[in-house]
């Protein structure tokens, strides 16, 4: 039986777990390649294991015998899906491994924002509380709110969205699911996107990024929201126009923004959101998915995806 040539391009995202396949392989592993290193060093492979590097024309030309692109992610906007389909290259992603952990992260961002946690933590560390004459240090410019009876609108009714809904309902929140933007009709069990913007105390994004919803949140949509509303984004940075977002935050058009994703990752150090100095902006470096439990589950699914798809048993296939 021939050896299958497999390269893992970004092992750092998979932790200390070791690959073991049930067929002969020539396995190559890189901790983390840059895009240019990917182009220069990875050639003539049958299987590519990729997290967020672009898989484009040059990568596919460098690997003419490529059979499978095995993603370590759920999202696949970094893969030229049309070209893969044209060349009969299978692409599979990871599903159902991090619904609870991503929902927990979204809930954490929400709690932190509504309680102005970042400001009050800093008030302790900076000495503001110590310098005050009060047992309870509170600045009324930074109010604290309860989640109970607040309206949470979720965009995306997949595993993560439903997990977040259950957690929010346990805290007494009223939960609605939003229809996708620019839809003529509205499915049963959803509210229109227009209404979602108007009623949300918290709007949480849990949908994939595509050409139809890129910058779905922008100056026009911010203007429809309550000035007291918060936005959570643990999906893709491109869903939000970050220029318009910063203006909305600075002008008080919306109350706060918590995200685990940005348009460019990693963002440049001089990115305006990183340097805004706003207490109501809470950003984490795309780690919502990465609990130890989720990474173990991801790894098992990844190996299954490779072994089954190479046997022509379709599992988690995109194309």
Secondary structure, 3 states (H helix, E strand, C coil): CCCEEEEECCHHHHCCCCCCCCCCEEEEECCCCCHHHHHHHCCCCCEEEECCCCECHHHHHHCCCCCEEEECCCCCCCECHHHHHHCCCEEECCCCCCHHHHHHHHHHHHHHHHCCHHHHHHHHHCCHHHHCCCCCCCCCCCCCCCCCCCEEEEECCCHHHHHHHHHHHHCCCEEEEECCCCCCCCCCCCECHHHHHHHCCEEEECCCCCCCCCCCECHHHHCCCCCCCEEEECCCHHHECHHHHHHHHHCCCCCEEEECCCCCCCCCCCCCCCCCCCCCEEECCCCCCCCHHHHHHHHHHHHHHHHHHHCCCCCCECC
